[in-house]
């Protein structure tokens, strides 16, 4: 004889199963939250360890911890400048460039990081890429005085003296008593030469590559920017 309908025992079993499944779903959601919290705590610990090694001057280990901190969800805005600083102070300029380029592909409007990238390119003697990035910075932030100065140096190193003169004059207009004012004054001409290609704000333009014995700007972000890499200049031509 086949029974129609469910017995009380069957109903109880189904209800118990549903309750268990619901509890399991809630547990999974809680576990996910706990995993997120643990991940955040892990990234915080890695970030603090990276900062500690950076302060101790162990730049290679600082880079390793900061890179792993980023992979584990550390705040990019806080961690990326420290990572670039560790690479530069450890004279790992090409690795710093790789980190910055990768970051800027997904954050193209970060003018502070692009300024830093431009100064690194200038430091390794890649004047075309330095000018390209620094021009992108002054296009979106024309009053970015340090970017104007760094752009002037990139042009000066490439022997495009008219373009360099314009950027140094613009820097002096923005910061007549700024930290680079003395060098900017010494780099301008009494009689302004005709620039080879005046920047109009329309975007990057070509720059002729060239060598120069004139030192590149110090690797340090503006006072309002994210990085202070110290007072030591980057040796010219480091790769």
HELIX and SHEET records of a PDB file:
HELIX    1   1 UNK A    8  UNK A   56  1                                  49    
HELIX    2   2 UNK A   59  UNK A   71  1                                  13    
HELIX    3   3 UNK A   76  UNK A   89  1                                  14    
HELIX    4   4 UNK A   93  UNK A  106  1                                  14    
HELIX    5   5 UNK A  111  UNK A  123  1                                  13    
HELIX    6   6 UNK A  127  UNK A  140  1                                  14    
HELIX    7   7 UNK A  145  UNK A  157  1                                  13    
HELIX    8   8 UNK A  161  UNK A  174  1                                  14    
HELIX    9   9 UNK A  181  UNK A  187  1                                   7    
END                                                                             
